[in-house]
């Protein structure tokens, strides 16, 4: 039998073992104290699993709430940055304090510095069909 590695598999193994031990209680009187201890531990395992499920649900709710708050805060930050840009103007260097880039104009395109005009390449001559002589 392969050894279980997942929590669910390990709990299932213990549950099946406990059911088998309870079914054969009469024949296994000599291990009764250990069976009772296993039954008590199994009850604690169920309580811990219930607590874990509760915290998982709480964590999921907290994550959802965190994402909603972050979205709302980012939208408000966008509005505030636009207000700062409107207050100082789009060209003000003060915008860099807020992580914004001031508008400094677009770089002008430079004319090509090649003084030599472009030469046209000669057109290829059309291929003439080969004629056969009789």
Beta strands, then each sheet from edge to edge (+ up, - down):
end
